Amino acid sequence: MTPSFDAMWADLEPVGRDPRGGYRRFAWTDTDADLRAWFDAEAARRGLSTTVDRAGNQWAWWGSPGRTHQGVVAGSHLDSVPSGGAFDGPLGVVSAFAAVDLLHERGHTPSRPIGIAHFGDEEGARFGVACAGSRLLTGALPVDRALALTDAGGVSLGAALAHQGRPVPAPDPDALERVGTFVELHVEQGRALVHDDAPIGVATEIWPHGRWRVTLAGEANHAGTTPLADRHDPMLELAALVADARAAAARHGVLATVGKVEVDPNGVNAIPSEVRAWLDCRGADPDAVAAVLADLARFAPVGESWTAATVFDPALAARLSGVLGNAPLLPTGAGHDAGILSAAGIPTAMLFVRNRTGVSHSPAEHADTADCHAGVVALADVLAELTR
């Protein structure tokens, strides 16, 4: 098991390295194609059958699932945010393959098929909508809207798919019907498990979260000749948005971040004509998130995505915690494909692997090798429990 995980991790490690640090693994790029080829190769190495659903997500199967013989699926995603860490997403996919290896070593004969899933474009880093692959799969993201999404270079999702030789996506109820239970292993994006002194935890819920776009109009002019009194500079409104969002988040007990900005014309000696900013807001209480948006109403934020709270099946979470020696139960503020599948009615659970830095979406994201190996064992134990 350990050599299996370590070898796969080393093989995947150089793919999509960002020269500035971390990873740049964006959806429907040549790097994404390399990641997909890696997944297919790992499945073939184990004699697993592979398929791609109509939304473009990859599946590898040990056994033959069907509507009357649904499988237990583990997996996650392989894409990243800009300059992202190595563990967010890939840890779940690599661990799923390694867990299957461990079950084979144990001589486990599953009563149900076991699957491994790789969901596309989970981070939404290129086209702006998180969990796009699972949302398209379940129908939560309309196809017309998805195809019209554009990246920073103006390339539409539809054009990117065509460039990669991929078909137009569509919901795939047949693929969903093969899944009886989904378990996503993920690096923890925080330090709760550090405080609990535990390598593995079980998720209870995902906080509601959303993304909004703010457009701030200005007047382009020369930075060296325009008096301050004559300027219409939207960067001042951007500064106000950032400060007001932080204050509103503190006031209402949630989290708010302005993390992406586009400036036109983006010249060092030019007053901008327009600034576009994206606000991320999330918290345990959706009414508190709504209150932040109300406080920011003067900026006219336009909603781009909203994901309601996901409460994972308490009985399933308690069962898996017991299998893992009463592993800690904890919520998370990060969105995941598990939340999308849960909202679609699939029994779903999540396992978290300790992250001693507590940092995520950064090159500093980290999980110790021993904890990664503990995650593989935990996932194998869970899969064995669910396929006895």
SVG drawing of the C-alpha trace seen along z (x, -y; Angstrom):
<svg xmlns="http://www.w3.org/2000/svg" viewBox="-32 -69 42 82">
<polyline fill="none" stroke="black" stroke-width="0.4" points="0.0,0.0 2.7,-2.5 4.8,-2.0 1.6,-2.2 0.7,-5.6 4.3,-7.0 4.9,-5.9 1.7,-7.5 2.3,-10.7 5.8,-11.0 4.5,-10.3 1.8,-13.0 4.0,-15.6 5.6,-17.3 2.4,-17.6 1.3,-21.2 4.0,-22.8 3.7,-26.6 7.1,-28.4 5.9,-30.9 5.3,-28.1 2.6,-25.5 0.5,-24.2 -1.5,-25.5 -3.8,-22.7 -6.7,-24.3 -9.6,-22.6 -9.6,-21.6 -6.0,-22.5 -3.0,-20.4 -2.1,-19.9 -5.6,-18.7 -5.2,-16.2 -2.0,-14.9 -3.9,-14.5 -6.6,-12.6 -4.1,-10.3 -2.5,-9.7 -5.9,-8.6 -6.5,-6.2 -3.1,-4.7 -3.5,-4.0 -6.9,-2.4 -5.4,-0.3 -2.6,0.8 -5.1,2.3 -7.4,3.8 -10.2,1.4 -12.8,0.6 -13.0,-3.1 -15.6,-5.4 -16.2,-9.1 -19.7,-10.4 -21.5,-12.9 -20.3,-15.8 -16.7,-14.8 -15.9,-13.2 -13.8,-10.1 -14.7,-6.8 -12.8,-3.6 -14.6,-0.5 -13.7,2.6 -16.8,4.6 -19.8,3.7 -22.2,1.2 -25.8,0.7 -29.1,-0.7 -29.9,2.5 -26.3,3.1 -25.0,-0.3 -21.4,-0.9 -19.5,-2.6 -17.3,-5.3 -14.3,-7.2 -12.4,-10.0 -12.1,-13.8 -10.5,-16.2 -7.1,-16.8 -7.4,-20.5 -6.1,-23.4 -6.5,-27.1 -3.7,-29.4 -0.5,-28.6 -2.4,-26.0 -1.1,-23.3 -0.4,-19.6 -2.9,-18.0 -6.3,-19.7 -8.1,-17.2 -5.2,-14.9 -4.9,-13.4 -8.4,-12.0 -7.8,-10.5 -4.4,-9.0 -5.7,-7.6 -8.6,-6.0 -6.4,-4.0 -4.1,-3.1 -7.1,-2.0 -8.2,0.4 -4.6,1.8 -4.8,2.3 -8.2,4.1 -6.7,6.4 -3.8,7.1 -6.2,7.9 -8.0,10.3 -11.3,8.3 -14.1,9.4 -16.5,6.5 -20.2,7.3 -20.8,4.2 -18.7,2.6 -16.1,0.1 -15.5,-3.0 -12.9,-5.8 -14.1,-9.2 -12.1,-12.1 -14.4,-15.2 -13.4,-17.9 -13.1,-21.6 -13.8,-21.4 -12.0,-24.6 -13.6,-26.7 -10.2,-28.5 -10.5,-28.9 -14.2,-29.5 -15.4,-30.8 -17.9,-28.2 -16.8,-25.7 -17.6,-22.0 -18.5,-22.5 -18.0,-18.8 -20.3,-17.5 -22.8,-20.3 -23.0,-19.5 -23.4,-15.8 -26.3,-16.4 -27.9,-19.1 -27.3,-21.8 -25.3,-23.8 -27.4,-24.4 -25.4,-23.4 -26.1,-26.6 -24.8,-28.7 -21.7,-26.5 -20.8,-26.7 -20.9,-30.5 -18.5,-30.8 -15.2,-32.4 -11.7,-32.4 -9.4,-35.4 -8.4,-35.2 -11.9,-35.3 -12.0,-31.6 -15.4,-30.1 -15.8,-26.7 -17.4,-25.5 -14.4,-26.5 -12.0,-24.9 -13.8,-21.6 -13.8,-21.7 -10.1,-22.4 -9.5,-19.4 -11.7,-17.2 -14.4,-16.8 -18.1,-16.7 -20.7,-19.1 -21.4,-18.2 -24.8,-17.1 -26.3,-15.8 -25.9,-12.0 -28.6,-10.4 -27.3,-6.9 -23.9,-7.6 -25.5,-8.8 -27.6,-5.7 -24.5,-3.6 -23.5,-5.4 -25.0,-4.0 -22.6,-5.8 -19.9,-8.4 -16.9,-9.0 -14.5,-11.8 -11.2,-11.9 -9.7,-15.4 -6.9,-17.2 -8.3,-19.3 -8.4,-23.0 -7.9,-24.2 -6.3,-22.9 -9.2,-21.2 -7.5,-17.8 -4.3,-19.3 -6.1,-20.6 -7.8,-17.2 -4.5,-15.4 -6.1,-13.1 -4.8,-12.2 -8.3,-11.5 -11.7,-13.2 -15.2,-12.8 -17.2,-15.7 -20.6,-16.6 -21.6,-19.5 -20.4,-22.0 -21.3,-25.6 -23.4,-27.5 -21.3,-29.6 -21.5,-31.8 -19.6,-34.0 -20.7,-37.4 -19.3,-39.7 -19.0,-43.5 -18.5,-45.9 -17.1,-49.3 -17.2,-51.9 -14.7,-54.7 -13.2,-57.1 -9.9,-56.3 -7.4,-59.2 -3.7,-60.0 -2.2,-59.2 0.3,-62.1 -1.9,-64.9 -5.3,-64.4 -5.8,-66.4 -7.1,-64.3 -10.3,-66.4 -11.1,-65.6 -10.6,-61.8 -13.3,-59.2 -11.1,-56.3 -12.9,-53.0 -9.9,-51.7 -11.1,-53.8 -14.4,-51.9 -12.5,-48.6 -10.7,-49.6 -14.0,-50.4 -15.5,-47.1 -12.6,-45.2 -12.7,-47.1 -16.5,-47.0 -16.7,-43.2 -14.2,-42.5 -16.1,-44.7 -19.5,-43.1 -18.1,-39.6 -16.8,-40.4 -20.1,-42.0 -22.1,-39.0 -19.8,-36.2 -19.0,-34.8 -16.1,-34.8 -15.9,-37.2 -13.0,-37.6 -12.3,-39.7 -9.7,-37.5 -10.0,-38.1 -9.8,-41.5 -9.6,-42.5 -8.7,-46.1 -9.1,-47.9 -6.9,-49.0 -4.5,-47.8 -1.7,-50.3 0.6,-51.6 0.2,-55.2 -3.5,-55.0 -6.6,-55.7 -8.8,-52.6 -12.0,-52.8 -13.5,-49.8 -12.7,-47.3 -14.3,-43.9 -14.0,-42.1 -15.3,-38.8 -16.6,-38.4 -16.6,-35.0 -18.8,-34.8 -19.6,-31.8 -20.5,-30.8 -22.5,-28.4 -25.7,-30.6 -27.1,-31.5 -29.0,-34.4 -25.7,-35.9 -24.2,-35.6 -27.3,-37.3 -26.8,-40.1 -23.3,-40.7 -24.7,-41.0 -27.3,-43.4 -24.6,-45.5 -22.7,-45.6 -25.8,-46.4 -24.4,-49.8 -21.8,-47.9 -24.6,-46.0 -23.1,-42.5 -24.3,-40.1 -24.6,-36.4 -22.6,-33.9 -23.0,-30.8 -24.7,-29.8 -24.5,-26.5 -26.8,-25.8 -25.6,-24.1 -24.9,-20.4 -25.6,-18.3 -24.1,-14.9 -26.2,-11.9 -25.6,-11.9 -26.1,-8.2 -23.5,-7.5 -21.0,-10.0 -21.4,-8.4 -21.0,-4.9 -17.8,-5.8 -16.4,-7.6 -17.0,-4.4 -15.2,-2.3 -12.3,-4.7 -12.0,-4.5 -14.4,-7.4 -12.6,-9.8 -13.5,-13.4 -16.6,-14.9 -16.1,-18.4 -17.8,-20.8 -16.0,-22.6 -16.4,-26.0 -14.9,-24.6 -17.1,-23.4 -16.6,-20.0 -18.0,-17.7 -19.3,-15.6 -21.7,-18.4 -23.1,-18.5 -23.6,-14.7 -25.2,-14.9 -27.6,-17.6 -28.5,-15.3 -29.7,-12.6 -26.7,-10.3 -25.6,-9.1 -22.3,-10.9 -19.6,-11.2 -16.2,-12.9 -13.0,-12.0 -10.4,-14.6 -6.6,-14.1 -4.8,-16.3 -3.0,-19.4 -0.5,-20.6 0.0,-23.9 -3.8,-24.6 -3.0,-26.3 -4.8,-25.5 -5.0,-27.0 -1.4,-27.8 2.0,-26.1 2.3,-25.8 -0.6,-23.3 0.8,-20.1 0.0,-16.7 2.6,-14.6 3.4,-11.3 2.4,-9.3 -1.0,-11.0 -1.5,-10.4 -0.8,-6.7 -3.3,-6.8 -5.8,-8.3 -5.4,-5.4 -5.9,-2.9 -9.0,-4.8 -10.5,-5.0 -9.8,-1.2 -11.5,-0.5 -14.5,-2.6 -14.8,-1.0 -14.5,2.5 -17.3,1.6 -19.6,0.4 -19.0,3.4 -19.1,6.3"/>
</svg>
